[in-house]
């Protein structure tokens, strides 16, 4: 009879202990996800900048082979306005989010206006921060704008 009361409990965790561990892991993972949010935005902005540098290089190569005229953009629009830049960029990259206002947006430069081009997007890092690629280079602007055409790097030469 004494053996019955002195038997050791089997090794293992109770349900309460397991629930506490799961709760702690959930809390820590949610904290980490909240802290990683800004880092993701910065990573997307870095990709946007790299995309714009590549697009600007492709546009300059196109211009040098086409009588000092950039690729003509006949209609304004988002990511689908320009699908390729000649043989220099067979597929123009799209914004990582691809949602308004973060789409890569082209301004019209048809006809005699093909001496310039303008591509812009809104960055995630700070409010009213724009990234532009144009005949003047790739520039980050921190300004409030009424319309995309008001961006100073998108003006005519």
N, C-alpha and C positions, 0 to 999 in steps of 0.2 A: 504494500500500500504506500509506503514511503517513496518508492520509485515513481509512482504516478505524479507526485507533487514536485519532485526534483528534476524532472525531465527538462532539458534545455529547449528553449524556443528555437525553431528553425530560422536560419539566417535569411534575411530579406528586408524589403522596405514595406512600410505600411502605406495604405492609400493616401493618408494625410501627408506623409512625407513626399510622396510622388507629386501630389497636387501642389505643394509648396514649391518644389523644384521647378515644375512647369510654369508656375506663376512668375517666379523670379526670372527664368529664361525669357518669358514673354515680355516682361518689363524692360529687361536689358536690351532686347532686340528692338523694341519700339523706341527707346532712347537713341540707340545707334542709328536707326532709320531717320529720325528727326535731325540728328546731327549731320548726316550725310547729304541731306537735301541741297544745301548750298554748294557742296562739292560737285554734285551732279550738274547743277546749273552752270558752274564754271567750266566743267568738262564739255558741255554742249556749246558754250560760247567759244571755247578754244577750237572746237571742230568747225564752227561757223567761220572763224577767222581763217583757218587753214583752207576751207572751201573757197572763201573769197579771194585769197591770195592765188590759188590755182586758177580760178575763173579769170582773174585779172591778167595773169600770165597768158592764158589761152586767148583772151581778147586782144592783147598786144601782138601776139603772133599772127592772129587773123588779120589785124590791121596792117602789119608789115607786108603781108602777101596780097592785100586787096586795095591797092591805091590809097593808102592812108585812111580808109573808111572802116569803122567798126561794123560788127554784125548788126544788121537791121532788126530792131524789135518793132513789129508793126502794131501790136496791140499790148496794152498794159496787162500785167497779170502776175500771178504768183509763180509757184514752182514750175508749172507747165508752160509758161510763156516761151521759154527757150529750152529745148531738149538737148541740143548739142551745139558746139561751137566749131563748125567745120571738122577738119581732121585733128584739131588740136585738143578737143575734149569731146569725145563721142557721146558721153552721157554727163550732163550737168548735174552735180549733186543737189539733193534736196535738203531742206532744213531737218535737223534731228527730230523736231516735234511735228513739223509740217502742218501746223494749225495757225490761224490768224491770231495775233499779229506777227508771229514768228516765221512766216513764209519768206523765202527769198523772192523779192518782188522787183520786177524790171520796169523801168520807165520807157515810154515810146521814144524812139530816135529815128524814125523813118525819113526817107528823102534826104534833103540837104543836112538834116540833123545827125547824120551818121558819123559826124566828126567827134561825137562823144557817146558815152553809154552810162547807165547808172543802174546799179543793183543795190538793194538795201534790205535790211532786216532789223528787227528789234531784238536787243540782247536781253537775257534773263537776269544778269548780274545786278543791275541797278535800274530804277525807273527812268524813263526818258533817255535811255542810252541806245544809240543806233550804230550799226556797222554798215559802212557803205564801201562799195567798190565802184570806181569810176575812172574816167580818163585821167583823173588826178591822183589815183592810187587807192589803196585800202586804208580807210580812216575810221576811227571810233569817235563818235560825237556824243557828247552829253548835253542835250538841249531839248527844249520842248518845241515841237514842230506842229504847225497847223495841218500840214499835208506833207506827204513824202517829197513832193517837188520842192519844198522849202529847204531841204537839206543842202547845206552850202557846198558840199563836194559834188552835187549833182547839177550844178549850174553849167551853162555853156562855157566854152573856152574863152 
